[in-house]
């Protein structure tokens, strides 16, 4: 074995996990230490801890719980707070993190167990803003309407949202004192309102953003656009919907 291989074999990675046994239980921290391997991610490290749940004290504990699916930053399931930053565990390389690596659940959401959180509020928000195109699917409607390439590119950026919850965790306006539905929902309204077919319900969606917890709750901190793992231009979408909301209010006022 070469000197470099020997050095790698001796290297370890230290984790401090914030754990919680049930929704009503108190959170606590637990330390784990793993042997370092090149190209380790936080997700692969959690898998190793789950296979052999022995903490730094040598005590066998309950396996760590978290959500994961695609392992390639597409599904958004493995969102958690890593060294103070909300991000995806599957794409977070150990080599890029300072040790000890602190892993916590996204406390913007109710914690169910360890890193597993209840993201129901996100899906409720999508229902509120009607983030879909209501069509009759009982017969073939033929090809959809043509779109200018610039519009298609903009909609593609917004369509990358994977409902991961990172933007809500990063946003200071999403808290117990605010009903803000979050940046992702505003982006989805812009996505469907800018669709040639979806625009038929444009006024209804825009109206939903003017209700309690809507656009007026955004403080323009721009944390969302910096934290979004897909690089979605959320602040641009919010600005666009603020403009559309203002036009919507004037149209309502003039039609009285």
N, C-alpha and C positions, 0 to 999 in steps of 0.2 A: 504493500500500500504506500502510495506517495505521501509526501509531507502535507500537501494540500488536501488530499483525501482524508488523512488522519485528523487534520484541523476541522474539516467539515463534519466528520463523525462526532467530534467532541462538542460541537456547537449545539446549543439548545434554544428553544423559543419559549418564552414565559407569557402565559395568558392570565388575565384577571377577568373572570366572567361575572356579570351581575345576573343572579339567578332568582327565580321566584317559583315556588312549588305549585301555586294555584292563584286564581284571580284575587282572592281575598288574603293571601299570605303576604308577609313582609319580605321585601327583597333582601338579598344578602350576596356577598361576594365570595367567590371560590377560585383558588389559583390552580393552574395546571401547567405542566412543563412537558414539552415535546422535543424529541430529537429533530434537529434542523435537517431539512431536505431542500435542494434547489427547487424553485418554482412553486413553493407552497403558497396556497391561498388561505384566507380565513375560513372559507367553507370546507376545504379539504382538511384543515386542522380540526375543525369541529367534528368532522366525520371520524377522525382518528380518536378524538376524545370520547365520542359516542361509542366506538367499538371497544374501548378500554377505559371506562370512566374511573380512573384513579387520580386523585388530586395530588398536589405537591407534597402533602403530608404522608402520602402512601395509603390514604383511606379510599376504599371503594365507595363511590357515591352513585346517585341515580344518573343515567345518561342525560346529556344535554339535549334540550328540545329547541328546534328552530325549523323554519320552513325553507325548502329549496326544491327546485324542479329542473330548470333547463341547464344550469351551471355555465351559462354563457351570456349572462346579462340581457336576457330577452323577456323572461316571465315576471321579474320584479319581486319574486317571493322572498328572497333572502335579504331583504333590507334590514339593517340594524345599525347601531351607532358604534363605530370603530375608532378608538382614540379620539372621541369627541365629535366625529364627523359622520353624519348619516350617509350610508353608501351601501353598495351591493357586496356581500361577502364573497360571492363567486369570482369576482374580478379584482378583489383587493389582494395584492401580493404581499407576502410577509416581508420580503426584502425592502419594501418601500415604507415600512412602518417602524416607529420607535418602540423599543421594549421598555417595560412590559406592555403588551398589547391589551388594551382594555376594551372589552366587548359588552355592550349594553343593548337592551331592547329599545325600540322607538317609543318613548314614554308619552308622546302626543296621543297615542292610542292606548286603550285598555290592554294591559298585559295579561295574557292567559296563562303562560308558563314559560319561564326562561326568556328566550328571544321571540317567542310566538305572541303576536299581538292580534287584536280584533280590528280589522280595517273596514268594518261595516259602514262607518261614516262616509267612506269614499264612495261606496256603491250607492248609498242613500243619496249622496250629492249628485251622482250621475243620473239617478232617477228623477231628482228634482229638476235638473236642467234639461231633461229629455235628450240625453246624449245618444241619439240614434236617428235613423231616417225611417219614419213610419210609412211603409209601402204595403200594398196588397201582394203577398207572395204566392197567391193561388194560381197565377198564370205567368207566362213568360212576358216580361216587359221589354225584351230586346236590349240592345246595347244602351248604356247610359249616355247622357249628354256629353259632348266634347267640352274640354276645359282648356283654357290657355295654359301654356307650360309653366308660366310664373305662378299661377294659382295652384297648379298641381304640385309644384315643388313646395310651396308654403304648406299645403294641406298634408303633404308627406311628412314634413317636420313635426307637425302637430300630432300626426297619427302614430308617432313612435311611443307615445305615453303607454306605460305598462302598469299603471295604477300601483306603483311600488310604495308610495307614501313618503318618499324622501323629501319632496318639496314641502309637505305639511310639517314634517319634523324640523326642517330648517327654517320655516317661516315663523317669525316672532309674533305674528298676528293670529296664529292658530294656537289658542290657549283656552284655559278654563273660563276666561272672562270675555271671550269673543265667540260668535257663532260663524265666523268666516268659513266658507265651504272649501277654500283652498285654491291655489293657483291652477292645479291640474284641471279642475272643473271649468274654469274660465277658458282654458285652452281648448277643452273639448267643445264648448259652445262655439268658439271661433271656428273649430274644425268643421262642425256640421252646418253652421250658418253659411260658411263659404262654399259649401257643396251645392251645385245647381239644383239638385232635388231637395236636399235638406233645407235650403233657404225658404221653402214653402212654409216652414214652421219657425222661421227666423224671429218673428216678433214675440212668439211665446217663449222661446229660449232666452231672448234678451230680457224680457220682463222678469224672468226668474232670477236673473242676476241683479235686479234692482230691488229685490226683496231683502228682508233681514238676513244678515250674514253674507251679502253679496259683494259687489264691487267696492262699495263704500268702506268695507272693512280692510281693504288692502292698504298697507302703509308704505308701499313702494320701497321696501328694504332691499329688494333684488337678491335675497338669499336663495330664492327658488331657482333662478336661472343659473346660479353658480353651483348649486348642489345637484341639479338634475343629472342623473347618470347618462341620459340619452342626449343631453345638450339641447333640449327643446327651448326655443326662444319664448319662454313664458311671459316675461315682462312686456315683450312686444305684443303678445296676444292680449294681455291685460289692457295695454294702452289702446289697442284696436277696439276692444269691447267697451272701454270707457267712452270712446268716441261714438260707437254704435248706440250705447245706452243713452247718451246725451241726445242724439238724433231721435231715438225712440221716444224720449220724454217730450220733445218738442212736437213730434208728430201727434202724440196723444193730446197734447194741450191745444193744438190747432184744430183738431177734429172734434173738440167739444162743442 
